[in-house]
Amino acid sequence: MTREGQHLEFKLDWNDSAKKTVVAFANSGGGLIEIGVDDDGSVMGVADVDGCMLRAMQSISNGISPDLARFVDIRPEECGGKMIVLVEVRPGVDRPYYLRDKGPRPAGVYVRLGAGSIPATEPAILEMLRGVPRFSFEEAACVDQDLTFGEASRVFGEADVPFGSRERRTLGLLNGDGLYTNLAWLLSDQCTTSVKAAVFEGTDKLTFASRQEFSGSLFAQFRGVAEYIGRFNSTRSTFDGSLQRHDERDYHPAVVREALLNMVVHRDYSFSGPALVSVFDDRMEFVNFGGLPRGMTKGDMMLGTSLQRNPRLAAVLYRLRWVEAYGTGIPKILDDYHDGPTQPTFEISDNAFKLVLPSHNPQARPLARENTTPLSSASAEASTPVLNRRTALRLAGRPEGTARSEVEQETGLTRAGAGKLLRSLLAEGLIEKHGSGRNTRYLRAVDGQHVEG
């Protein structure tokens, strides 16, 4: 029989002691309250399920501070032929949580100890307060106020998104006092945070084949790193029984792009050390400062949920259409490998995050390096044509369609290559062209067929 414990408590009905348990779970490791279950685990049921859920929601909303709503899930469930109510509480990120009528002191702050909820000591409360960030790195005023935005202006111009004083304030580059924020510094030409990229011979770090460091605006860093590692993203050609050639990149450009964007968006920029990108014969590694945001688990991440460490930076990239939606990057990466022999791996610590992408051609890599020139962005146009077509059609299938620049970013093709791909899809009647100049958008044709392959 299930017993109450560190993360489980039974209640016959919702009452004030249940509210204390919610506070304790939020301040500790989270937990589950089963309402309609006796202390010995016997299921008694709840007569008025809707009323019980309403009382629980109102009690948590009105009686606990800070706001805990996004970390609590209340739902009915049938158990042994009877209806009970489950109150699931995840660890909060704004500890200490406390009973609003008692305040942030031992009488109002509870923690979990075994199967009980007990008042927190004053030292424990102070430790919680020290662990809560009192400011956002993005929003803090930047030390260097002499900033220029040459690269950022170019990127906003290419996306046809305004980047004047009003927009900079709205996006969070300027604070209420008119000072540049750290977000502005990250996007400026003066940004000193960096990414170190390296290519190694073999499968360890004993021998460098090439290395380079990228600094300046995050936009320049992203493009520089993408172009650099793209030169070492080789293509393997095979032939089937019908002598049809099949090309396979070591790493699909769209997946590498998602990995780089994930590194840019979720990095903890309060750490001064560089991010690291390493290319081996059998894998590519991305190492970043900053573990998962508080309140988020690895399981949450794998499901595609998103808790933004840098929400303003993410909003900028969304405005530029560099990202489609929050929380889609990891699922896209996993989907690319879903039927492969090896899968991406994630290593997460309190202050670091590591993503490892296995090569699609691990056995071909040493031979390719010895006998071929590293692949340039121009020669990438000849590789993975089916994947690039699928990517372009997926983008065009969105309600807003796509622009040529977005196809470039998603596929890794050059401007000319993306234009050629779009013209081919237009000629086949799979997409339609709307607008002209910078306002040109491509949308899936109403009767367009699915791409082959």
N, C-alpha and C positions, 0 to 999 in steps of 0.2 A: 504494500500500500504506500502511496506517495505521502511523504511527510513534509511539514513546513521546514523551511531552511533559509539560508542566506538570501536566496532569490525567489522564494515562494511563500505566500501567506494565504490562509483561508479566512473568509469572513462570511457569516450567515447573512448579513445585510450591510449596506453602506452606512458608515457612522464616522464619528470624529477620529476614532483610532485608525480607520482606514486612510484618512487624510494624512495622519502622521507617518503611516507606512509609505505612502506615495513620496513624501518628502525624504524619507530615509533611503528609499530606492534611488531617487534622483541624485542624492548626495553620495551614494555608494556606487555599486556596480549595476544598478538596474534590477528589475524583478517583475514578478507577476502576482497579482491579487486575484484569487478566484472567489467571487461572491456567490453565495448559495451553497457553500461547502462548510461543514462543521470542522472543529479543531482536529478531530480524529480522521478527517479525510472523507467522511460520509457525505454523499451528495444529497442535499435537502431540496435544492432548487430555489428559484426566485419567482414569486407569484406575479409581480408586476415588473417585467424586464425593462420595458421602456421607461417606467418611472425611476427604477434603480439607476439606469444609465444616465438619465437626465440629472438626478441628484448628484451623481459622481462628477459629471462634467461641470455642473455649476459650482460644486464644492471646490474642485481643483482650480477652476478659473477665478473664483472670487476669494478663495482662502489661502492661496499659496503664491509667494513671490520669490524670485522673478517669474515672469510668465513661463509656464511649463507645458503649454498646450501642444507644441510641436513634438514633444518627447513622450506623449501619452496617447495610447490607443485603447479605446473602450469598445467592446463588441460582445454580442451574445453568442452563446455556444450551447449545443445540446450535449448533455453528458448523462449517460445511464437513463435515457428516456426523460430527463428533466432539463429545464433551461437554467443556465447559470450565466453570470456576467463576468467577463475577463477584463481586467484593467492592467494593461502592459505598460510598464514605465521604463524608458531608456535612460542611461546616465545623462544628466544635463551638463551643459557647457558653461553655465553662469552660476556655479556654486559660490556660496552656500544658498540652497533653497530653504525657505522657512515659512512657518505659519504666519500669515499676514498680521493677525491680531497679537502676535507675540514678538515679532521682529527678529533680526539676525543675532540672536543670543541663545544660550543653551536652552531656554524654555521654548524656543521656536524652531531650532535647528536640530534635526534628527539624522542619525546614521544607522546603518544596519550592523548588528553584531549577532552572528549566528541566526537564530530564528526570531530575534527580537529587534525592535526599533527603540533606540535609546538616545537621550539628549547628547549632542556633541559637546565636547569640552571647549573652553575658550581658545586654547592653543590650536585645537583642530579647526575651529572656525577661522582663525587668523591664517592658518595654512591654506585653507580653501580660498580665502580672499587673495592671498599672494599668488595663487595659481591661476586667477582669472585675469586675462589681459584687460587693462583699463583704457587701452587705446587701440586703434587700428593702425597698422603700419602704413597702409595705403593713405589714410586720411591725415596722418601726422605731417606737419610742415617740414619741408625738405631743408637740410642745412645749406645746400648750394641753391641760391635763388637766381643765379645767372645761367639760365637754361635756354637751349635752342632746340627746335623741333623740325629739322630738315627732313629726316627720314620719316617721322610721323606724319608730317604734312604731305609727303609724297604718297604714303600708304592711304591716308584718308582721301586724297585726291583721286587715286586710282579706283577707290571704292565709291567715289562720288558722294562722300559724306562730309558735310560742313565741319570745319575745324577752327572756327573763330573763337574770340574771347568768350562769348556766351556759351558755346558748346563745350569749351574747356572747363568752364565753371560747372556746367550741368553734369559733365562726365566725372568730375571730382579731381581735375588737375589743379584747380584753384580752390582754396578754402574760403571761409566767410570773411577772412581778413585780407583777401586778395593775394595770399602767398601761395607759391607752388607747393604741392604736396609730394609725398614720396611716390605716388602714382605718376605724377608728372615727371619725376626724376627717372623712373623706370622706362618711360617712353621717350625721354629726351636723348639727344646725342651725347650728353655728358654722363650717361649711366655707366658706372664702373663695375657693376656686377657682371659676371662673365660665365661662359660655357667653354669647357675644355673638351675638345674632340680628338680622338686618337684612333688609329688603325694599327692593329697588332698582327704580327706573323704567328700563325698557329692559334691555339686555344687558350693561351695564358698571356700574362703581361710582361714576359721576359724580353721581347724584342719589338721595338717600335718600327712600324713601316712608314708611318706619317703621323703628324700631330699638328694641331693649330688651336689657338684660343680666340674666342670671339667676345667682344664687348661692345659698348654703345647701346643705342636704343634696342629694346627687346625685339622690335620688328627686324632690325638689322641682324641681331643675333639669330633669330629664327631662320631667316632666309640664308644667312651665311652658313649655319650648321647644316641646314637641309641640302644646300648645294654641295657642301664639302663631302658629307657622307654619301650623297647620291653618286659621286664619282667612283665610289667603291662598291656600289650596289650592282653587281654584275648580273648578266643574263645567261641562262643555260638554255640551249636549243636542243630539242629531241625530235625524233621523227617516228610516226606510228607506221602501221602496216601499209597505209595508203600513201606513204611518203609525204604526209602533211606535217609541216613543221610546227612545233609547239614551243613557245618561248616562256620562260619562267624566271622572274627576278628573284634574287636572293631574298629580298624584302619588298613587298608591294608598297609603292610610294605613298598611297593613301594611308596605309597603316603606320608607316614611319612618320608621316605628318601628324597623325593623331597622337603618337607617342611624344613627339616634340611639343605639340600644343599642351598635352597633359603636364609636361615638365614645366612649361612656361606659366601656365595658369595656376598650378597648385604648389609652386615652389615657395618656401618660406624665405622671403627676401630680407628678413631681419638678421639672417646669418650671412656673413661676408664671404664665405667660401664659394668656389665655383661649382656649378653643376657639371656632371661628367657624362660624356657619350663615348662609348668604346665599341669598336667593331672588331670582331674576331672571325676566324674562319667558319665557325659554326653558329654564331649568335651576335646579337647587338644588344648592348646594355645601356640603360638610362638611369643615372643616379642623381637624386635630387635631395637638397636639404628640405626637411619638413615631412614628418610622418602624416598619418591621417588626421584631419581636424578633430578636435575633441568632440566626443559624442557619436563618432562614426566608426564602424567596424569594417574589417576586410570583407565580410559577407555583404554588408550594405553596398560597398564599392562594386563588388562583382555583379550585383543586381542592377547597377546603373544609377543608384541614388547619388545625389551630389550635395555636399556641404562645402560651400566655397570658402577657401582661406583668403582669397583675393577677389571678393565679389565685384569690385569696381573694375578691376582689370578684365575679369570675365565678361562684364557688361560691354566694355570697349570692344573686345574681340567679337562678341555677338553682334554689336552694331556694325562692325566691318564685315560681317558674314564670314569671318574666319572659322567660327564654330557655328553649328546648326542649332544646338540646344544644349542645355546643361545636363551633364550626366550621361552623354551618349558615347564618349570617347572609348572607355574601357569595353563596353559591349561590342563596339565596332572592331576593336582589336581582337577580341575573343572570337567573334564571328568569322574573321578571316582565317583562323586556324582550326575551326570547329571540326573539320574532317581530316586534319593532318595527323601525322604520327607523333609529333611533339607539340606541346602547348606553351604559350607564354607563361612566365612565372612572375610572382610578385613577392618581394621581400620588404617587410615594413618594420621599422623600429620607431622609437619615440620621436626621433629627430631626422629620420632619413627614409627615403622611398626608392626602391630599385625595381625597374621593369626589365625583364629579359625577353627579347624576341628571338626565337630560334630561326635559323636560316632555312628557307625552303629548298636550298641546294647545298647542304653541308658537305657532301662529298666532292662537289665540283669546285668549291672555292679555291683551294690551293692551285689547281690546274688553271683556273681562270685567271688568277693573279699572275701566274708565270707566263701564260701564252697570249693574254689579251691586254689591251689598254684599259685602265679603269673607265667605267662608263661615265660619259659626260651627260649633262642635262639634255643636250641636243640629241645624242644617240638614244636616249630613253624613249624617244618618240616611236621607235620600232618595236618596243617591248610591251608585253602584256596587253595587246590590243583589245581583247575581249573584256578584261578587267576595266580598262579605261572607258570602253563604250558603256559598260554597266554603270560606272561611276557617273558619267555624263548624263545618262538617261535618268538615273536616280535623282540627280540634282535638278534636271529639267522637269521631273515629275512633281516637284514641290509646288504648292499653290503660287508662290512668287517666282517660280522658274529659277533660272541661273544666268550668270554672266560669264563671259569668257574667262575673266580673271579667277573666278571660283573654280572653273574646270582646271585651270593651271594649277592652283593650289592643291586641289584634291588628288590630281593624277600625277603631279610632278612633271608634266609636259611643259615645254617652252611656250611662249606666246604663239609662235607660228604653229607648233604642234597642236595646241588646243584649238586654234582657229581651223586647222585642217580637219580635226576630228568633228567639230561642230558642222562644218560645211558638208562633210560626208553624211552625217545624220540628217541634215536638212535635205540633201539630195535623195535619201532613202525614204523621206516622208515620215521619219520617226519623231522629229521635233519641228516646232514652228518658231520663226523669228518675229519678235515684236519690238517696235521702237527703232531708234537709230543712234549712232554715236555712243556716248557714255550711258545712254538710257536703254541700250539694247539688252533684251532679255530673251532667253530661249526656253520654251515650254514644250512639254510632251504633246505630240499631236493627239487629237481625240481618238483617232483610230490607229495610233501608232502601235506596232507589234512589239512584243518583248524581244530584247536582244538575244541573239542566238548564243549557244554555249552553256 
